[in-house]
Amino acid sequence: MKEKLYTIPLNDAVNAQDECPFCFIERNVEQDLMDFVLGSCSSYMESDVREATDKAGFCRMHFKKMFDYGNTLGNGWILKTHYKETIYQMKKQFSSFTPNKTSLKDKFVKSTTRKNPIGIWAMEKDSSCYICKRYADTYERYLDTFFELYKNDAEFRTKISQSKGFCLHHFGDLCEASDIKLNDKQKAEFYPAMFQLMEDNMERLYEDVSWLVEKFDYRNKDADWKNSKDAIQRGMQKLKGGYPADPVYKMQK
């Protein structure tokens, strides 16, 4: 299948022989979004971007990454107008708030479902994030591209079968998407192949981590490290995604 512009990033990710091609893509897209939000292009000065970031805000993780990225003035502008929007929304919530009446049952039952409207609003604000939303939209397109290539490109299927598989997080997403993207015949081929790929590579990571532990035995101090020197960060990535050993991503000055 002839490579197209939108398939290049996914092919590059697979060719990188990473523990998970979607982690590879996620890191690149997130860094691009950090550059867009706070980088030298100064998109935070554009009214349409600021309107979007004011309403969506950022999650705790991305606020931390924005702080580490640098650009004090950019962060300051974003916070200033986001605060204005948040205070406006908060006052609207307060003005319409009426406390729920407590029943006798409520005093004895621990509820795991939020009922307080202010609590619900705060929870929604807590989970709302401009960068997460932009990445989620992009991620969906990469999942679509994955299955387009997997169904139509024999070379891509071969590269996947010879890859290191996926992290569990992204593998779960892949399985969810396959229910929609593949027909019954394709699923009958896809799942066994992917299950074997994941089993083989989880076992590989287990062996790497196990040998790392064994290397701390004095009897193995002169033995070869094999592939275990970076087993901790790769092992963590395989289970949860991401890159634990990555340095902080900072603004390029």
C-alpha positions in Angstrom: 0.0 0.0 0.0 1.4 3.4 -1.0 2.3 5.6 2.0 0.1 8.6 2.4 0.8 11.8 4.4 -1.5 10.8 7.3 0.0 7.3 7.5 3.6 8.5 7.9 3.5 9.1 11.7 2.0 5.7 12.5 4.5 3.9 10.2 7.3 5.9 11.8 6.1 4.8 15.2 6.0 1.2 14.2 9.4 1.4 12.6 10.9 2.9 15.8 10.6 -0.6 17.5 9.3 1.0 20.6 7.5 -1.0 23.4 4.3 0.6 22.1 3.8 2.6 18.9 0.9 4.4 20.4 3.0 5.6 23.3 5.5 6.9 20.7 2.7 8.8 19.0 1.2 10.0 22.2 4.5 11.6 23.3 5.0 13.3 20.0 1.5 14.7 19.8 1.5 15.8 23.4 4.8 17.6 22.9 3.4 19.3 19.7 0.4 20.4 21.7 2.6 21.8 24.5 4.5 23.8 21.8 1.3 25.0 20.4 -0.1 26.1 23.7 3.0 27.7 25.2 5.7 27.7 22.5 7.3 30.4 20.5 4.3 30.6 18.1 2.5 32.3 21.0 -0.9 30.7 20.2 -2.0 31.6 23.7 -2.3 35.2 22.4 -4.8 34.2 19.8 -8.4 34.9 20.9 -9.9 31.7 19.6 -7.3 29.5 21.3 -7.6 31.4 24.6 -11.4 31.1 24.4 -11.0 27.3 24.1 -8.4 27.1 26.9 -10.4 29.4 29.1 -13.4 27.1 28.9 -11.7 23.7 29.0 -8.8 24.5 31.3 -6.2 21.8 32.0 -5.9 18.7 34.1 -3.5 18.4 37.0 -1.0 16.4 35.0 -0.9 19.0 32.1 -0.7 21.9 34.5 2.4 20.3 36.0 3.8 19.7 32.5 3.1 23.3 31.5 4.9 24.6 34.6 7.9 22.4 33.8 7.8 23.4 30.2 8.5 27.0 31.2 7.3 30.3 29.7 6.1 32.1 32.8 4.4 34.9 30.9 2.5 32.4 28.7 1.3 30.4 31.7 0.4 33.7 33.4 -1.8 34.9 30.5 -3.5 31.5 30.3 -4.2 31.4 34.0 -5.4 35.0 34.1 -8.2 34.6 31.6 -9.0 31.0 32.7 -9.5 32.3 36.2 -11.8 34.9 34.9 -13.9 32.3 33.1 -13.8 29.9 36.1 -15.0 32.6 38.5 -17.8 33.5 36.2 -18.9 29.9 36.0 -18.5 29.4 39.7 -20.7 32.4 40.5 -23.4 31.1 38.2 -23.3 27.8 40.1 -23.4 29.5 43.5 -26.4 31.7 42.5 -28.5 28.7 41.4 -27.4 26.4 44.3 -29.9 25.0 46.7 -28.6 22.5 49.4 -30.0 19.0 49.1 -32.3 17.9 51.9 -30.7 15.2 54.0 -32.9 12.2 54.6 -32.5 9.7 57.4 -31.2 7.1 54.9 -28.5 9.5 53.8 -27.0 9.6 57.3 -26.3 5.9 57.2 -25.6 5.1 53.6 -22.2 6.0 52.0 -23.0 7.2 48.5 -20.3 6.8 45.8 -22.4 8.9 43.4 -22.1 12.7 43.6 -25.4 14.5 44.0 -24.3 17.9 45.2 -24.4 20.2 42.1 -21.3 22.1 43.2 -19.5 18.8 43.7 -20.5 17.7 40.2 -19.4 21.0 38.7 -16.1 20.8 40.4 -15.5 17.2 39.3 -16.3 18.2 35.7 -13.8 21.1 35.9 -11.2 18.7 37.4 -11.5 16.3 34.4 -11.7 19.0 31.7 -8.5 19.6 29.8 -7.7 21.3 26.5 -4.6 19.2 25.8 -6.3 15.9 26.7 -9.3 16.7 24.5 -7.1 17.7 21.5 -5.0 14.5 22.0 -8.1 12.3 22.3 -9.4 13.6 18.9 -6.0 13.0 17.3 -5.7 9.5 18.9 -9.1 8.4 17.4 -7.8 9.3 13.9 -4.6 7.2 14.5 -6.7 4.2 15.6 -8.7 4.6 12.4 -5.4 4.7 10.4 -4.1 1.7 12.2 -7.0 -0.5 11.1 -7.0 1.0 7.6 -3.4 -0.1 7.3 -3.9 -3.4 9.1 -6.7 -4.4 6.7 -5.2 -3.2 3.5 -1.4 -3.3 3.9 0.3 -6.7 4.1 3.7 -5.1 4.9 2.2 -3.2 7.8 0.6 -6.4 9.2 4.0 -8.1 9.0 5.7 -5.2 10.8 3.1 -5.4 13.6 3.5 -9.1 14.0 7.3 -8.6 14.3 7.0 -5.6 16.7 7.3 -5.4 20.5 3.5 -5.2 20.8 1.7 -2.5 22.8 1.4 -1.3 26.3 -1.7 -2.7 28.1 -3.4 0.7 28.1 -3.3 1.2 24.4 -3.8 -2.5 23.7 -7.1 -2.3 25.5 -8.1 0.6 23.3 -7.1 -1.3 20.2 -9.3 -4.3 21.2 -12.2 -2.0 21.9 -11.8 -0.3 18.5 -11.4 -3.6 16.7 -15.0 -4.6 17.7 -16.2 -1.8 15.4 -13.4 -1.6 12.8 -13.2 -5.3 11.9 -15.7 -7.8 10.5 -16.1 -11.3 12.0 -13.6 -12.9 9.6 -11.0 -10.2 10.3 -11.5 -10.5 14.1 -11.0 -14.3 13.9 -7.5 -13.6 12.5 -6.7 -10.4 14.4 -7.3 -11.5 18.0 -5.2 -14.7 18.1 -2.3 -12.9 16.4 -2.5 -9.9 18.8 -2.9 -12.1 21.9 0.2 -14.2 20.9 2.1 -10.9 20.2 1.2 -9.6 23.7 1.9 -12.8 25.5 5.4 -13.1 23.9 6.3 -9.5 24.6 5.0 -9.5 28.2 7.1 -12.7 28.8 10.1 -10.9 27.2 9.7 -8.0 29.6 9.3 -10.4 32.5 12.6 -12.0 31.6 14.3 -8.6 31.3 13.0 -7.5 34.7 13.8 -10.8 36.3 17.4 -10.7 35.1 17.8 -7.2 36.3 16.9 -8.4 39.8 19.3 -11.4 39.5 22.1 -9.0 38.5 22.0 -7.6 42.1 23.0 -11.0 43.4 26.8 -10.9 44.0 27.2 -14.1 42.2 26.1 -12.4 39.0 28.1 -9.2 39.3 30.3 -10.0 36.4 27.5 -11.5 34.2 26.2 -9.7 31.1 23.3 -7.3 31.7 21.7 -8.7 28.5 18.7 -6.5 27.8 17.9 -5.6 31.4 19.7 -2.2 31.9 16.6 -0.2 31.0 14.1 -2.9 32.0 12.5 -0.8 34.8 11.3 2.0 32.5 10.3 -0.4 29.7 8.5 -2.7 32.2 6.6 0.3 33.6 5.7 1.5 30.1 4.4 -1.9 29.1 2.0 -2.0 32.0 0.7 1.5 32.0 2.0 3.4 29.0 4.2 6.5 28.8 7.9 7.0 29.3 8.9 7.0 33.0 12.6 7.8 32.2 11.9 10.8 29.9 13.4 14.1 30.9 11.0 17.0 31.5 9.9 18.5 28.2 10.9 22.2 28.2 10.4 25.1 25.9 12.9 25.4 23.1 14.4 28.9 23.4 
